[in-house]
Amino acid sequence: MWRSVFAFSALTLFGAGLTGCALNKFEQREPWRDQTEQACNAKRLVETTEFVTPAKEISGPGVCGMLQPYRVTRLGKGTVALKQRVTLACPALAEAEAWLADTIQPAANLYFGQPVAEINAGTYACRGRNNQAGAKLSEHSFGNAVDVMSFKLADGYVITVKGGWRGTEAEQGFLREVFLGACQRFSTVLAPGSNVFHYDHIHVDLARHDPRGLRRICQPLIKFAPQLGADGTPRATARPRPPERLPAPPQAPIDVEEDDPYGVTPMSARQPARPAPSQIARAPAHPAPSQFGLAPPRPPAPPVAYAAAPRPPASRLPPSRVATAHPQENLAPEDYASEPLSLAAPGLSDPIY
């Protein structure tokens, strides 16, 4: 019996060790996290009610956690239910409440004639980005991010981000209003079309992408004219918006969330590595000689490095245009001499909205 107890204890400790290794043990907690949380609580930007209650400090594992977490079951002073209880720090909760009051509810009344009654959202989870072991911690690890999967209206109609982004005209208009409204309040906003990980939800967070916190990421770029405030009259806001932020430089590496809001992917699962793009595009070898005595073929051409096609001036290129490379398999052998090969990875042929 003692042998069985010892074996069970050893397995338990081993599992705990694997869990600890799943987080990036070398990552440090940035000072600005505690500073912004303390400032938010000092200004009392979050009003505690029976639906928003303070909880004990969350410290760990690792650097995950919050100084003063809030357990939330309803938003909008109890008018909007949450499909599951969420945990958020003061800054993200305050901005989420303002986003609901300034954009989400006005957009729902504009496009559907009724308010939002329930939101399906996910928040705190101590994990690496994209649920990968050893990856940089997600903003969800600090209660600083919200993933919104769907909205339920007062009459029970459900608008999912996955289906509504390309759904009816009203659904598309509503979700784009919600998306652009989030870009005015959060430093990171990722919606369907930003990358493959956000096809079914809108991710918002208050991450700092530069020391002063002025850089922002709002993707994808969309062509949409907001109808909220289209009459020219300024709309009242629940609380002042953050200072105007600057878009991240296009050439700089973009530090974005790549997450799994439903938590179905284990943290130890790794995505297959993508092959690195070739550094040199080489010309194909000359076709084999004919078997019927025709003229002898020319000797094979030496390898040639083709430069990428020149980019047109910014004034002639629409902002949402995506430059693409021509796949080699779509070209005939005689086209290689006239068709330059791009050294960039193949992209999409049309902009995504």
Buried (B, 14 or more C-beta within 10 A) or exposed (E): EEEEEEEEEEEEEEEEEEEEEBBBEEBEBEEEBBEBBEEBBEEEBBEEEEBBEEEEEBEEBBBBBBBBBBBBBBBBEEBBBBEEEBBBBBBBBBBBBBBBBBBBBBBBBBBBEEBBBBBBBBBBBBBBBBBBBBBBBBBBBBBBBBBBBBBBBBEEEEBBBEBBBEBEEBBBBBBBBBBBBBBBBBBBBBBBBBBEBBEBBBBBBBBBBBEEBBBBBBBBBBEBEBBBEEEEEEEEEBBEEBEEBEEBEEEEEBBBBBBBBEEEBEBEEBEEEEEEEEEEBBBEEEEEEEEEEEEEEEEEEEEEEBEEBEEEEEEEEEEEEEEBBBEEEEBEEEEBEEBBBBBEEEEEEEBBB
